[in-house]
Amino acid sequence: MPSVQDAFYNYLTIYYVWKSRQDDTAAKETLEFFNEMLTEDFGIPQWSIEEMEDFIAVKFQQEGKDRLLRFPIELISCMLQQIEDDPARYA
């Protein structure tokens, strides 16, 4: 099983793909998969995402403790950029 940080990285990556391409059913299904993983496997029923200048912050509670993860924007937007650069590859 991936770490909670890995799960949020994957969630955020596909979340930003889906936000940009809401008609993409594969992106929606993948987003739902990671949402389910975070909720059921890691016991995190809700979280908030805040976009800052250089990073994306995710705030959540796990096992009664407040947690904060930060991800560089370039890291999260990489997949979306790849799809936009070569859409035929991801069709």
Beta strands, then each sheet from edge to edge (+ up, - down):
strand 1: 47-51
strand 2: 55-62
strand 3: 65-72
sheet 1: 1+ 2- 3+
end
